[in-house]
């Protein structure tokens, strides 16, 4: 950020000369809310815990009311904190748009779009779509992160990401959404597996089997783990692989069964050793949505990406 912008401060006049918030205060407060922890919020803001605590204490003392409620599970904002967070997002969002629009006038500078998305979108639907977009927009780069849909909603609301791709199964609050793709999860087994003769199953029917899964850091792994717990039995995963193709290869060898996107299973449809079985659980078919705070206030590159992904 240019030096002149680092000196930019937001003055909030609650009473004459009573308070001054700078951008560091605002970003720190949002980081604390996003992580639910002063310690983690300070780390995300690249700040020591004593420094972060001092800044937070200074804001609360100037206001005369607490901004956070401390509990065993972390911290949550008070009503005053909610108001501050709302205006902090507006202010930081406006500054971000200002920087982006000014940056468009700098020769050779690339616009960076922060896009958070779930596993299916990042592996099955986005590569070709983003590839075409980047080809046609040489001055744009995309910071792509794989996250669970609930995390993505929070990140977009907080301004940590400009755009997200989420499942319609999660609550997205005040975010605007556009349809992106339909993600259907299916069960894959080896040809000689006893389940191979089935056309449809539920997760509860196969929850006692040995599974091959994605890496433990993947959003889909966490999603399936939650669904398995809700069905009454956690999944037993024999091995964690990095790609759906490697999962299908393991299944083909009889190492276990797996749940993968239908698009991934389709690539193995011609493979003699694999069978695809429909999952009838309602959560297995998800409408993926593009989400953003407000399409009209996005910067031009971000708006162009949303329209490209939505096909509008």
Secondary structure, 3 states (H helix, E strand, C coil): CCHHHHCCEECCCCCCCCCCEEHHHHHHHHHHHHHCCHHHHHHHCCCCHHHHHHHHHHHHHHHCCCCEEEECCEEEECHHHHHHHHHHHHHHHHHHHHHHHHHCCCCCCCEEEEEEECHHHHHHHHHHHHHHHHHHCCCEEEEEEECCHHHHHHHHHHCCCCEEEEECCCCCCCCEEEEEEEEEEEEEEECCCHHHHCCEECHHHHCCCEEEEECCCCHHHHHHHHHHHHHCCCCEEEEEECCHHHHHHHHHCCCCEEEEEHHHHHCCCCCCCEEEEEECCHHHEEEEEEEECCHHHCCHHHHHHHHHHHCC
